[in-house]
Amino acid sequence: MQVKGFFTSEFRLTFAGAICAQLREPKSIQYQPAQQDYHPALTNPAPLVVIKGTLPLYQHGETGETMVGITLTILSDWMRASPIVATDAPFLRAERDWHVPLKPYICHELDQEWRWKLSELWESGTDSSNIIAVSSAWCIRNVDSLITRHLHGYRYGIVKWPKQWGQWSHGDEGVREFEALTRKLEAA
């Protein structure tokens, strides 16, 4: 097994713990089987790690007074795919342009960007504790940012996602935008 593969599989719970540490009570970490049927679970035992907790909102001028429940599901290959995130925020707009493909799930990160940034950390020789600290803080910051955008949309009556808030386009177009950006950065 490659060192990066070992790190990904063996430090997933450490990554989950670092995320959980940034949440408020009530909070929990639990394993859930990826398969509900007993027999397939024996051949593919990699469970999902599910974190539940309360997230105080601090991004974009918020002071932490508003708190929402969130659930993050960490996949076995967490360095290649960002956590799946759901929230109970009552002000969540269930609209694709607001990065909510299906309520209560939010699209807080482009997987290609997640993979690229974590690979950069890995390739730079960053030690494991820093990879965990940076990736978990980045994840929570992005989740906080997106949910706070929804809060501000609700609070200030914003119906259309403002261009100045920035975002990747949806689907393949967003992937192409990100890949064009990385080509520019690598050429510089």
N, C-alpha and C positions, 0 to 999 in steps of 0.2 A: 504494500500500500504506500502511495506517495505521502510525503510529509504533509502536504496541503490537505489531502484527503483524510488523513488521520486527524489533523487539526479540526477540520470541518465536522467530522463525526464525533470526536471526543470532547470538543469544546462547545457543542450546541447548548448543553444545559448551562454552561458558564455564561454564554451569550444571553440565554433566557433569564438567568439570575441577574445579570447586569441591567436588563430591561426592567425586570420586576422591581429592582431596587429604586428605580426612578418613579415608581407609581406609589400612590397612597393606598391605605387600607380602605375597604377590604381588598386584599389581593391574594393571588394564589398562583402556583405553577403546578401543572399536572401533565401526566402522560396520557395520551389517548391513542388507541391503535388506529393505524391508517385504514385498516380493513375491519368491518364489523363482523364478518364471518370468521369463525375460529380457524378453519383450515387454511385460507389464504394468509391469515395473520401469522401462521407458523412458518410459511415460506418467505414472507416479507414482514419481519417483525419490527421494522423501523417505525416507532410510534411518533405521533405528532406531539410536540411540546406546546401546551396551551397556557398562556398567561392571561390572567384576568386581574383587573385593578382599576383604580380611579386615577385619572389624569387631570391634574390642575393645568389650566391653560395659561401659558406665559409668553407665547409668541405675539408679535405685532402689537406690543403695548399692553397686553393683558397682564394682570398682577397675580394670577393664580386663584382668584375668588371663584371663577366659574370652573366647575369640575364635571367631567363626564366619565362614564364607565367605558372601558375599552377591553377588547379581547384580541390578543395577538396569537396567531398560530405560526410556530416556527417549524419549517419543513426540514427534512433530514439534510438537504443540501443548502443550508441557510446562507452560505457565502455566494451562491449563484442566484438565489431568489429571495427577495425581501419578504419579511413576515406578512402574512395575510391579516388584515386589521378590520375589525368591526367595532362600531361604537353605538351606544344608546343615546347619543346626543339628540335631544328632542327638536333641535333646530336644523338638523341635517337635511339638505336638499337632495332628493333622490333624482339627480339629473347627471347625465354623462359629462356635460360641460363643467359641472361642479365636482368631478372626480368621484362620483358615486355610481358605479356601474349597476349595482344592485344593493339596495338598502338592506342591511346596515353596513355593508362593506365599503371601504374607501380605497381609492387608488392613490396611495401616498408616495409612491416611488416607481420609477421606470426600472424594471428588473435589469435592463442592460446597463443603466447607470450604476445601480447597486453593485452588480458584478464587476464593472470596470473599476469603481472606487475601491472595493475590497481587494481586487487583484493588485491595484497600485500599492495599497498598504502592504500586502503580502510580499510583492516583488521588491519593495524598498527595504526589506529586512526588518520591518517594525516588529517588536516583540509581541508575543501573544496577548499579554495584558493590555497593550495599547490597541491592538486590533479589536479586542472585545470592547474596550472603553469607547473608542471612536465610532465603531459600527452601532453600538447600542444607543449612544447619545445622538447620533445622526438619525437613526430610526425614530426615536421619540421626538426629536425636534421636528422632523418632517410630518409626523402624525399630528403633533400639537399645532403646527403651522396650518395644515389643511383644515382641521376642525375649527381652529380660530377664524379662518377665512369664512367658514360657514356661519359661525357666531356673528361675525361682523356683517355678513350678508343679511342675516335675520334681523339683527339689531338696527341696522341703518337702511333697511329696505332695498338692498342691492339685489336685483333680479338676475342680471347678466354678469358672468365672471369678468371682472375688469382686466383689460390687457396689461395694465401696469403690475398686476399681481404675478404675471409670468406663469408659464406652464409649458410642458411638452404637448404636442398635439396628441390625438388619440391613436391607439393601435400602431400599425406599420408606419404611418406618417411620423409619429413621435419617435419611433426607433430610427428612422432615416435622419431626422433632425439631430438626434443625439450622436449618431455615427458620423454625420458631417462635422459636428463640433469636435469630436475626438480626433478626426483626421486633421482638422486645423491645429489643434493643440499639439499633436504629434509632429506636424510639419514645422512648427515654430521653433 
